[in-house]
Amino acid sequence: MFDKKIFDWVHIPKGSFLMGTDISVDKVAKNLDWAKKVEVPQHKVYLNDFYISRYPVTNAIWDIFLKQTDYKWADKDKLWDSGLPAGKEQHPVTWVTWFDALAFCEWAGVRLPTEAEWEKTARGIDGRLYPWGNEEPTSKLANYNKHEGDTTEVNHYVDGKSPYDVYDLSGNTWEWTSSIWGTDADNPEFLYPYKADDGRENLDDNQILRVVRAGGWKYSADLIRASQRDWNKPNVRGSALGFRVAIDFDKLDI
């Protein structure tokens, strides 16, 4: 039986946090039409206690999933032509679709975080712009803008941790969330304020665009802000697209 403790869970306590962007504070977002369109208004969101994985799902954990199931990972032979990539066991798994992530979650008895849970984990309750605070990104804090040319180990950026000691919430890989973006990439149906009960957390629609967070190793600094929202088609996969997992507080005994 799979042991959920492999994820190194972090408890995120119940309470409110500031979600979204305050254009008067975020000088980067102030010059981004995209941020003004999809990240405002900044507002308070209350969340119950939950657990989230300290790191994104790694290649090593993904390998366990593949070996213990008969899951058909598309183009596995092309992606892992010799199996688990040597030396990249602790890198985040990439080239996974939203459907791949859901299949993994069902097997492991966990779920994808909502984008609200993801953002609270990234920025805490003080409205900071990045997981580490308000300091502008550097190559010491995150993997972005092709500084490394590839993913890095999930525990590499110690100085880039969030207030809850969670890693890789800026850069390295985009991360799938459970949340719906909408049907139109440029005009999402689900804007702010965030309301978990308005349909945006419906998992049944398997064609609709889903929210991704965190940016990735190939992307510019403006895309790794804690409030940055973006989308992807659920059947898309790429070299900078992975996920982490969450679980309800009352469903984990650790």
C-alpha positions, -999 to +999 in steps of 0.1 A: +000+000+000+013+035-009+025+055+021+012+091+019+040+102+043+064+101+013+051+136+004+065+154+035+033+172+044+030+208+055+001+219+076-015+252+064-036+266+092-071+278+087-078+315+084-079+343+058-052+355+035-048+382+008-054+367-026-047+385-059-028+416-068-028+451-054-016+471-084-005+500-062+019+477-044+031+453-070+053+474-093+057+446-118+020+439-121+013+476-125+028+474-160+012+441-170-022+443-187-026+406-180-023+411-142-048+440-143-072+417-161-071+384-141-054+391-108-076+418-094-091+429-071-070+418-042-094+403-016-095+382+015-102+345+012-109+322+042-096+286+039-100+257+063-069+238+075-053+216+048-020+198+041+001+204+010+033+187-001+065+205+007+078+197-027+063+191-062+059+155-071+093+142-081+105+119-108+112+093-081+077+093-068+062+093-103+083+063-110+067+045-081+033+053-095+042+040-129+056+008-115+027+001-092+000+007-118-007+000-154-011+036-162-004+045-198+017+076-197+017+090-233+050+088-251+067+073-220+093+057-242+102+091-256+102+109-223+119+082-202+136+062-229+157+044-203+133+046-174+138+070-145+163+097-157+196+091-139+206+120-117+171+136-119+153+115-092+146+145-071+137+168-099+100+176-104+082+153-128+073+172-160+055+163-192+024+155-172-011+165-183-039+175-159-054+141-165-021+124-156-020+144-124-056+134-115-048+097-121-018+100-098-039+117-071-066+090-073-039+063-069-022+081-040-054+091-022-047+128-024-058+157-046-046+187-065-046+220-045-071+247-054-055+278-067-065+296-034-047+269-014-017+271-037-015+309-033-019+309+005+009+284+007+030+306-016+026+339+001+012+334+036-010+360+052+010+391+048+003+397+011+040+393+000+048+394-037+069+362-038+073+332-015+104+347+001+091+382+005+091+413-016+127+411-028+130+409-066+138+374-079+174+363-084+190+331-095+197+323-058+160+324-050+143+306-079+148+287-111+135+309-139+145+327-172+166+297-183+193+304-157+198+267-152+186+255-186+165+227-171+146+218-139+165+216-106+161+194-076+130+204-056+149+212-024+176+234-041+162+269-035+164+270+003+163+308+003+132+308-019+109+290+005+075+302+014+065+314+049+054+278+055+087+263+044+073+250+011+097+249-018+095+257-056+064+279-055+082+303-079+098+289-110+112+254-118+078+242-131+043+254-136+020+235-114-015+222-121-043+232-097-079+218-095-093+252-104-111+261-136-099+290-157-128+289-182-134+282-219-117+314-233-080+317-227-081+355-230-114+361-211-117+336-182-152+330-168-138+327-134-123+359-122-119+374-087-131+374-061-123+337-056-154+317-046-149+280-041-186+273-045-193+291-078-184+262-100-147+268-105-138+237-085-158+213-107-137+184-116-162+168-140-157+190-170-127+174-186-123+198-215-122+232-198-090+252-193-074+248-158-054+272-137-016+267-135+007+285-111+044+291-103+060+298-136+088+276-147+125+274-154+121+288-190+099+318-180+106+354-172+105+370-137+071+386-141+056+351-144+069+338-111+050+362-088+029+345-061-003+360-075+004+352-111-024+333-127-023+314-160-040+286-178-034+255-198-055+229-217-059+198-195-044+175-222-012+196-226+022+186-212+055+203-214+091+204-201+081+229-174+047+216-163+043+195-132+022+194-100+022+191-062-005+175-041-028+184-012-052+167+012-079+177+035-068+182+071-092+155+085-081+129+059-044+126+069-031+108+100+005+118+105 
